[in-house]
């Protein structure tokens, strides 16, 4: 049902678009020819080639060109009004008055005053857009379109980068002139996210310790065993014990037992990270560390403000580097302040 009602409208729209395209071509050709005809040498050349056509055109067309052009303009105005009405009915734009601003090339091309005749060149834009809409051409594949689009994008990027740098500089000035910015950041941004930050930190640390231990358990056990063996070998009492009968065997047994105890202790400690007792202790410690980190005095405020200024400075430099990398050659030195 939707297709049956949509297809006739699409067909009628295509016919009307084709009709307007034809009128635009005829009107542009007529404007061009009449402009050339008004020039003395061109008019004389037409008169030499065909005196009859020259007399007919001068009497019937050139002398009445304004009225003839007004007939074209009337149809173009009707096209704008129809398109505007359809745009309102189909709610294409958020406001009813947006259509003439979006289709500015059609609106300006309808001005019939002789002083605005140069604006008739905008109908070329309208013609290309209509042909693109009908699928008869694809201007995106044209070299001139790609050339203009490339430098248009460069212009937009240059303007946006300048706005960003100006905004960053203003932010740095605001940070330097604000007395309580650091406190507002701590109380309004960091402290409300305290629980989430601590949970994320706990999750990351637990995963890092667990995965690191499980992935390197043989190497860790070997390293711990070597440390214990070296510590016992350097102990004077154990050296004296080895001099006694059966003392060497006792020392070796003690070495193996201590190594086994320490390895099991490390393994139990890593496994206990997921336990409630350890998590409670870790939460209390991280909470105290977090509060100590948020403790504020004059030096803390200055340090945080300096940190923010330096971060914004890095962002500014990144924008400048990205902007200059678009052009050939190294960037010129720029004072950031």
ROKE-774073 format. One line per 8 residues: number of its first residue (from 1); their letters; for each residue x, y, z negated of C-alpha. Coordinates in steps of 0.001 Angstrom, whole numbers, plus 500000, padded with zeros to 6 digits. Each point is the difference from the previous one (the first is absolute). Example, Ala and Ser with C-alpha at 12.3 -4.5 7.8 and 13.67 -1.06 7.14 Angstrom:
ROKE-774073
1	AS	512300/495500/492200 ~ 501370/503440/500660;
END
This chain:
ROKE-774073
1	XXXXXXXX	500000/500000/500000 ~ 502857/502299/499188 ~ 501701/499273/503289 ~ 496898/500744/502066 ~ 499578/503390/498393 ~ 503712/500786/500048 ~ 500859/499049/503606 ~ 497635/502463/501758;
9	XXXXXXXX	501297/502807/497795 ~ 503611/499061/500787 ~ 499201/499869/503723 ~ 498269/503384/499914 ~ 502899/501451/498045 ~ 502503/498664/502551 ~ 497966/501485/502889 ~ 499817/503369/498294;
17	XXXXXXXX	503728/499928/499197 ~ 500743/499174/503635 ~ 497781/502854/501145 ~ 501761/502472/497682 ~ 503399/498742/501167 ~ 498964/500613/503603 ~ 498744/503494/499148 ~ 503210/500822/498150;
25	XXXXXXXX	502077/498902/503016 ~ 497843/502052/502387 ~ 500043/503036/497704 ~ 503750/499871/499487 ~ 500580/499622/503729 ~ 497652/502914/500696 ~ 501693/502213/497420 ~ 503429/499163/501403;
33	XXXXXXXX	498948/500583/503603 ~ 498187/503268/499186 ~ 503013/501276/498080 ~ 502267/499236/502959 ~ 497444/501412/502447 ~ 500043/503309/498143 ~ 503719/500300/500728 ~ 500627/501993/503156;
41	XXXXXXXX	502432/497648/501789 ~ 497931/496897/499261 ~ 496752/501696/501043 ~ 501586/501213/503241 ~ 501326/496507/500679 ~ 496495/498521/499558 ~ 498626/502674/502314 ~ 502573/499127/502673;
49	XXXXXXXX	499295/496268/499704 ~ 496194/500280/499933 ~ 498411/503441/500302 ~ 496508/498502/499744 ~ 500756/498219/496706 ~ 501731/503123/498693 ~ 496975/502153/500729 ~ 497624/497418/498515;
57	XXXXXXXX	502035/499506/496846 ~ 500604/503702/499480 ~ 496328/500867/500473 ~ 498235/497049/498361 ~ 502457/498650/497400 ~ 502684/502489/499045 ~ 497617/502926/499619 ~ 497632/497845/497913;
65	XXXXXXXX	502668/498041/498175 ~ 498937/501181/496541 ~ 496428/498759/500548 ~ 501233/496699/501402 ~ 502379/499565/497088 ~ 497192/500827/497576 ~ 498032/497089/501445 ~ 502903/497680/499139;
73	XXXXXXXX	500352/501609/496570 ~ 496276/499492/499329 ~ 500379/496274/500622 ~ 503121/499847/497832 ~ 498180/501849/497190 ~ 497153/497509/500359 ~ 502537/497173/499717 ~ 501410/501509/496777;
81	XXXXXXXX	496508/500426/498541 ~ 499023/496425/500891 ~ 503209/498630/498520 ~ 499509/502115/496875 ~ 496430/498780/499615 ~ 501022/496362/500375 ~ 502836/500474/497519 ~ 497534/501361/497436;
89	XXXXXXXX	497479/497224/500688 ~ 502653/497261/499753 ~ 501741/501656/497014 ~ 503424/499776/501619 ~ 501458/502720/497775 ~ 499527/500861/496353 ~ 498603/503468/500830 ~ 497669/500998/502819;
97	XXXXXXXX	502207/502939/501053 ~ 503186/497955/500466 ~ 499249/499073/503621 ~ 501051/503305/501666 ~ 503247/499967/498031 ~ 500810/496433/500998 ~ 499074/500679/503668 ~ 501557/503460/500080;
105	XXXXXXXX	501328/499466/503530 ~ 496444/499579/501330 ~ 498706/503032/498104 ~ 502788/502349/501094 ~ 499694/498755/503570 ~ 496400/501233/500052 ~ 500827/503680/499473 ~ 498836/501692/503253;
113	XXXXXXXX	501841/503328/499596 ~ 502518/500830/502698 ~ 502649/500956/497454 ~ 499805/496488/498564 ~ 500407/498287/503349 ~ 503353/498660/498888 ~ 498061/497915/497475 ~ 498501/498091/502901;
121	XXXXXXXX	503269/498053/499999 ~ 498710/498369/496825 ~ 497538/498155/502179 ~ 502999/497970/501155 ~ 500278/498798/496400 ~ 496286/499259/499983 ~ 500320/498166/503303 ~ 502876/497823/498741;
129	XXXXXXXX	498162/499200/496781 ~ 496855/499028/501864 ~ 501949/497798/502428 ~ 501784/498419/497017 ~ 496642/499428/498328 ~ 498630/498330/503121 ~ 503048/497730/500168 ~ 501050/501244/503435;
137	XXXXXXXX	503409/501179/498780 ~ 502265/499437/497015 ~ 501989/503151/499295 ~ 501914/498238/497230 ~ 502063/498272/502694 ~ 500930/503263/501704 ~ 503573/501218/499544 ~ 498891/503584/499424;
145	XXXXXXXX	497555/498886/497288 ~ 502696/497958/498250 ~ 502408/502946/500267 ~ 497514/502492/498561 ~ 498814/497535/497340 ~ 503564/499313/498868 ~ 500841/503654/499450 ~ 496569/500664/498533;
153	XXXXXXXX	500646/497300/497415 ~ 503428/501522/499336 ~ 498372/503387/499462 ~ 497428/498554/497604 ~ 502725/498125/498132 ~ 502109/503150/499759 ~ 497077/502007/498620 ~ 499001/497279/497524;
161	XXXXXXXX	503599/499627/498811 ~ 500285/503743/499398 ~ 496765/499950/498032 ~ 501258/497047/497925 ~ 503329/501710/499265 ~ 498194/503198/499022 ~ 497702/497989/497748 ~ 502910/498154/498386;
169	XXXXXXXX	501805/503297/499357 ~ 496871/501411/498411 ~ 499728/496909/497791 ~ 503607/500453/498873 ~ 499278/503613/499089 ~ 496914/498955/498067 ~ 502003/497383/498098 ~ 502657/502545/499084;
177	XXXXXXXX	497496/502613/498873 ~ 497699/497688/498033 ~ 500676/499740/496284 ~ 497909/496954/499175 ~ 500237/498018/503250 ~ 502008/497180/498436 ~ 497474/499584/497185 ~ 497092/500044/502425;
185	XXXXXXXX	501690/497327/502115 ~ 500665/497794/496989 ~ 496572/500410/498417 ~ 497972/500118/503210 ~ 501839/497553/502266 ~ 502385/497676/498144 ~ 498322/499442/496639 ~ 496546/499031/501393;
193	XXXXXXXX	501757/497288/502029 ~ 502052/498748/497069 ~ 498215/496645/499598 ~ 500124/499257/503707 ~ 503690/500906/500218 ~ 500882/497819/497017 ~ 498041/497034/501341 ~ 501666/500309/503378;
201	XXXXXXXX	503428/500299/498372 ~ 499316/496939/497823 ~ 498814/498000/503007 ~ 503046/500902/502058 ~ 502491/499302/497214 ~ 498386/496655/499170 ~ 500016/498940/503646 ~ 503595/501149/500437;
209	XXXXXXXX	501266/498130/496924 ~ 498004/496833/500690 ~ 500854/499754/503690 ~ 503604/500986/499428 ~ 500439/497364/497301 ~ 498254/497179/501858 ~ 501901/500729/503182 ~ 503383/500056/498261;
217	XXXXXXXX	499454/497637/497076 ~ 502913/497604/500762 ~ 502441/502891/500416 ~ 498737/501667/496798 ~ 500317/496796/497975 ~ 503479/499406/501380 ~ 501016/503579/499195 ~ 498615/499807/496454;
225	XXXXXXXX	501761/496660/499465 ~ 503301/501476/501169 ~ 499614/502957/497640 ~ 499316/497747/497013 ~ 502878/497666/500911 ~ 502404/502945/500279 ~ 498771/501517/496725 ~ 500483/496701/498178;
233	XXXXXXXX	503419/499500/501607 ~ 501100/503406/498696 ~ 498733/499303/496481 ~ 502847/499301/497546 ~ 497935/497771/497689 ~ 499044/497709/502901 ~ 503619/499848/501104 ~ 500945/498869/496499;
241	XXXXXXXX	497081/497531/500056 ~ 501372/498397/503178 ~ 503268/499235/498195 ~ 498185/497770/497500 ~ 499263/496344/500724 ~ 496836/499766/502079 ~ 499910/503807/499909 ~ 500097/500278/503797;
249	XXXXXXXX	496888/497867/500319 ~ 498196/502063/497389 ~ 501004/503240/501761 ~ 498799/498670/503381 ~ 496699/498914/498440 ~ 499613/503449/498441 ~ 500829/501618/503357 ~ 497352/497915/501802;
257	XXXXXXXX	497406/500562/497288 ~ 500476/503768/499957 ~ 499844/500147/503793 ~ 496792/497977/500026 ~ 498459/502164/497250 ~ 500850/503270/501746 ~ 498743/498766/503385 ~ 496728/498809/498456;
265	XXXXXXXX	499705/503289/498136 ~ 500378/501962/503243 ~ 497507/497738/501738 ~ 497496/500334/497148 ~ 500453/503755/499986 ~ 499327/500301/503708 ~ 497016/497655/499745 ~ 498678/501983/497046;
273	XXXXXXXX	499827/503192/502008 ~ 496490/499013/501028 ~ 498973/499377/496386 ~ 497767/502285/497969 ~ 502565/500573/497251 ~ 502681/501184/502392 ~ 497519/502109/501973 ~ 498865/501725/496819;
281	XXXXXXXX	503591/500803/499070 ~ 500801/501148/503539 ~ 496916/502216/500101 ~ 500966/501680/496732 ~ 503552/500585/501181 ~ 498984/501341/503421 ~ 497388/502230/498364 ~ 502642/501491/497716;
289	XXXXXXXX	502418/500419/502915 ~ 497250/501645/502050 ~ 499143/502461/497243 ~ 503692/500776/499492 ~ 500315/500638/503734 ~ 496990/502338/499926 ~ 501289/501901/496989 ~ 500209/503633/501036;
297	XXXXXXXX	502058/502947/498981 ~ 501428/502947/501928 ~ 502805/497914/501494 ~ 497540/497320/501134 ~ 497808/502580/501747 ~ 502949/501497/501834 ~ 501296/496571/501019 ~ 496604/498929/501374;
305	XXXXXXXX	499555/503268/501892 ~ 503495/499699/501478 ~ 499220/496413/501010 ~ 496816/501086/501784 ~ 501794/502853/501780 ~ 502736/497633/501200 ~ 497420/497453/501216 ~ 498196/502689/502007;
313	XXXXXXXX	503350/501183/501374 ~ 500693/496476/501278 ~ 496560/499944/501653 ~ 500708/503348/501665 ~ 503322/498751/501312 ~ 498301/496849/501294 ~ 497497/502132/501924 ~ 502805/502115/501447;
321	XXXXXXXX	502034/496956/501014 ~ 496967/498438/501694 ~ 499216/503258/501787 ~ 503539/500513/501292 ~ 500359/496375/501055 ~ 497371/500715/502667 ~ 502303/502411/501785 ~ 503394/499489/501592;
329	XXXXXXXX	502987/500874/497876 ~ 500647/500191/496279 ~ 497822/502163/497798 ~ 501089/503487/499133 ~ 500776/500662/496328 ~ 496888/501134/498181 ~ 499905/501566/496580 ~ 497470/498293/497790;
337	X	498861/502005/497073;
END
